[in-house]
Amino acid sequence: MTNLIIFCMLAVVILGSAIMCVTTKRIMRAATFLLFVLFGVAGIYFLLDYTFLGAAQISIYAGGITMLYVFAIQLVNKKTLQGIQENLKLKNVLCGLLLSVLGFATVVFVLVKNNVFDKLTTMAGDEVGMDYVGETLMGAEKYQYVLPFEFISLFLLACIIGGIMIARKEEKE
C-alpha cells in the first residue's frame, strides 16, 4: 500500500512538472521543471528496486543533461531570445500530428514484425543478472552498446563546440 501511495505521488510530480515544462514561456523554468521530471523518474526506479538505473538517472540525466541545457541557454544571447516569438499555424500543427502518427505507426510495425511482444511475455519471469547488463553495455559486438555511446558522446561534444563558436561569433559583431 505504501508503494502505491509513493508511486501516485511521484506520478503527480512527473505529470505536473512535464505539463509545466512544455507550457511555460520562460526557458529556465522549463529546464527546472525538466529536472523535476527526471528526479521523479529516478524515484520510480528506486521504488522498483532498480538502484543502478536510479543512480544513473540522477547522475547522467538529472545532473549532466540538465546542466548541459542550462549552459546552452546561458550561452544564447538575451537579445536573440527576446526577438523570438513562435506562431502556431494550423498547417504546421497538422503536419506535426501527421508525422507523429506516422512515426508511432512505424515503431508499432517494427515491434510487431520482430515479435517483440511475444518475446516480452516469455521473458517476463526471467531475471537478468548485472554481469549480463555490464557485458551488453560495454561490449562492441552485435546487440551491444559501446559504439552508440561513443557516437552520442562525440555528437554532444560537437554540439558544445558549435555552441561556443556561435557565442564567440556574436561577441565579435
Disulfide bonds with the S-S distance in Angstrom:
none
